[in-house]
Amino acid sequence: MMRGGAGHASEGSRAYAADVASVPQQHVRLRIEQVVAGGDGLAREASGRVVFVPGVLPGEEVAVRLVTAKRDFARGEVLEVLEASPARVSPPCAAHRRGCGGCDWQHADPARQDELKLEVVREALRRTARMPDVVVTAGGSVPTWAYRTSMRVAVDRAGRVSLRRPRTNEPVVLDHCLVAHPLLDELVHDARFAGADEVSLRVSAATGERSVWWTTARPDDIVVPEGLGAGVTVGVDAVVHEEVAGRRYRVSGESFFQSGPAAAELLVRTVSDMGGDALAEARSVVDAYGGIGLFAGSLATTAPAAAFTLVEGSAAACADAVENLADLDADVICSPVEAWTPSPVDVVIADPSRHGLGRDAVTVLAATGAPVLLLIGCDPVAFARDAALLAAEGYALDEVRSLDLFPQTHHVEVVGRFRRSTAH
Ligand SMILES: C[S@@+](CC[C@H](N)C(=O)[O-])C[C@H]1O[C@@H](n2cnc3c(N)ncnc32)[C@H](O)[C@@H]1O
């Protein structure tokens, strides 16, 4: 059981003291120092060994059961919050209380979530990139609930929409999802996909269109969905049309889309703002990892003189991008970025998947010689690794913003602007 109780010993803490006495090697009392990338709290035992604990906040004192213990670090689970942070709130989601691993920061007040994400980004730049002096500011958040328009989910034996219990394969039926757009939540509640392995659900906030597709564990397994309701299209080719900053985009089932249109709009606005004069004056812009053409499409007015080259590895996303950018001066190149032959450009926008750019893509993008490179990352540690690789290629990081596109979770989006030094 988790209980908050600021600053005084409770009955629970006396019970915990008894536990400590009986199994000292497994139960510990810890003060949480900080949260780390990945969302867990970090504390230190008296020996100095680091313990990672989910579901906690900096400053809290917690009774913890160690679930894995290695020589250098351990992982624990909270038995009781002995002294709660003022930012601790009661998670409102029933699925979360049943163990759903989807929203791991529901116990934190949303304003505190933003601050913690900022600290996680700063820490990644300090530790991984060795860039302690880069200025990182909070760049805004989407609404804290009902923001998601796409979800990839598991199902239980009856085919009900579920997410997994953390660090297990066990499905936890959602029934409702508080971060899902109401049209998506209707699917979460009503739809059944018995026999599916994973299911992708997507809705459009602009048009009300809905699409679903799924994978099965074995190719011959047949899934007959139930409870989809009228007008839901089925299959990887099913499309919805979404609107971002007044422009409409086709998004097929297999193509990536941001957590929702509010996230897409905030991201585009941030990139446009940070691109500033470089975008306004650009004659050529590369939209690397361009997906369905979100940046090329939405930045066409910010960079009115620019020809866009979108480089994207997914055939489905490329097909969407060709349609979405048909009215603009834009080429779509369907290729992994690492295999693309770079040509000189004025601005690079790069929005890779969770793993970041890596050395090969950094080499390719740096070979464009772009004076300004805007990097978007959804993993602060991968972003910091890329920042160090870009620095070695002559790109200095001069501004970073952290965006909260996934409230109630530890996920944070990072946007950084790099300028090429003239020496290169
Ligand atoms: C985070 S998404 C960003 C998409 C787009 N910028 C947007 O905001 O909608 C990353 C995109 O990179 C694509 N991708 C992943 N690895 C790639 C690679 N090595 N080369 C090119 N594209 C890749 C994915 O298919 C996906 O569309």
The ligand as an ORCA input file, in Angstrom:
! r2SCAN-3c Opt
* xyz 0 1
  C       9.873     10.423    -34.429
  S       9.297     10.037    -36.038
  C       9.200     11.680    -36.727
  C       8.365     11.818    -37.955
  C       8.026     13.245    -38.359
  N       9.158     14.136    -38.246
  C       6.864     13.779    -37.546
  O       7.069     14.621    -36.685
  O       5.728     13.328    -37.766
  C      10.702      9.302    -36.752
  C      10.526      8.919    -38.204
  O      11.785      8.402    -38.662
  C      11.551      7.278    -39.494
  N      12.819      6.520    -39.445
  C      13.265      5.685    -38.485
  N      14.527      5.288    -38.747
  C      14.895      5.905    -39.898
  C      16.095      5.948    -40.659
  N      17.166      5.250    -40.289
  N      16.136      6.720    -41.757
  C      15.050      7.440    -42.139
  N      13.869      7.442    -41.455
  C      13.799      6.697    -40.350
  C      10.327      6.618    -38.928
  O       9.678      5.842    -39.923
  C       9.498      7.829    -38.492
  O       8.667      8.264    -39.516
*
